[in-house]
Amino acid sequence: MIHVPEALAAAQATYNGEAGRAFIAGLPALAAHFLDHWDLRLDGPSMHGWTALVLPVVRRHDHTPAVLKLHLPDDETEGEPLALRAWNGDGAVRLLDHDPATGTLLLERLDPARTLAHVEDTHEAVLVIARLLAHLTATPAPTGLRRLADLAPALLDRARHTLPRVPDPAARRLLADCAAAVRDVADTPGDRLLHWDLHYDNVLASPRAPWLAIDPKPLAGDPAFDLFPALHNRYDPADTLWRFDALTDTLGLDRPRARAWTLARVLQTCLWNLEDDEPPEEKHLDIARDLLDRTH
């Protein structure tokens, strides 16, 4: 029997409604199908995040440890197998098999008990992320991914409709400045393979490499669009500019462009909140203030 955690079921119902509830109801049968189809046996307790059930398994024919990732594909995750194939295990978890019809993935097993979030020295952790990003974003994006070239104009269009309704004038002006920065770079969006969500819990230790990236939500674009997770996760207001400088130095990025694309991520995140009738998070506004104040 496959145990479906209540937290995963609740998250799917909240974020995906009826489709999420149907996905949860079908998970035991889906897991059983792929355990049989790929000749796998369970090898430990299940794990989960907000969107996926992850089952430790062993391939029966060669005893390779792996994990079976069962999730409901969406616009952000459907490119995951394309990205993992392009990286081919170099800096990221290796893809062993994939079912296009359901989005189910068979992945190499890393060490879930050793994530970069457990590294106490945040400067060391930021530099690990920076080096991984420099390596991963050196890869040209394969065809078929979401593109920053499409996302940026759509982001600016959403901002035009949403920002006039922001009740706090200071926050409204700040987000308008973010939008202005995005307009300056929107016509040169880049073509590298981006992870998009490389935060500290998405970097795991491995027997074959000190650290590997997992769980990409990939798109094609400018590597500077990948910096934001390392700034707002494990947030330290005194550390924002040090992190930004460390990331841009390691990736060899132009600072004004990196600032603009990071402000695009701030704008994107704040718009999600506003469109859900919630205020922007203060830490995101603080990151924008720090980056904007440096140039004023």
Number of C-alpha atoms within 10 A of each C-alpha: 7 15 12 16 14 10 13 19 20 16 16 23 17 12 13 16 13 12 13 21 18 15 19 23 13 11 18 14 12 16 20 14 12 18 18 10 9 14 13 22 18 17 14 11 11 17 17 16 12 13 19 19 24 20 25 22 25 21 17 12 9 7 11 13 18 22 26 28 19 22 23 19 17 11 10 14 19 20 21 23 26 18 25 24 17 18 22 14 17 16 21 26 24 22 22 17 15 16 11 11 7 13 18 21 21 23 23 20 21 25 13 13 9 15 20 24 17 13 13 9 10 19 14 12 19 22 16 20 26 24 15 21 25 20 15 22 22 15 15 16 23 16 11 11 22 19 21 22 18 13 16 22 15 12 18 21 12 16 19 13 9 14 19 12 11 17 10 9 12 10 17 16 14 17 26 18 18 28 24 15 20 24 16 12 18 19 11 12 20 19 20 20 26 29 25 23 19 24 24 22 17 18 28 24 17 17 9 9 13 11 23 24 29 22 18 22 21 25 28 27 26 23 27 28 25 23 26 26 18 23 23 17 14 12 15 13 13 9 13 19 15 12 21 22 14 17 28 20 14 16 20 12 17 11 15 13 20 24 25 26 28 26 28 28 24 24 26 20 14 22 22 14 13 16 11 9 10 11 16 19 13 11 16 19 18 16 24 24 17 14 20 17 9 9 8 5
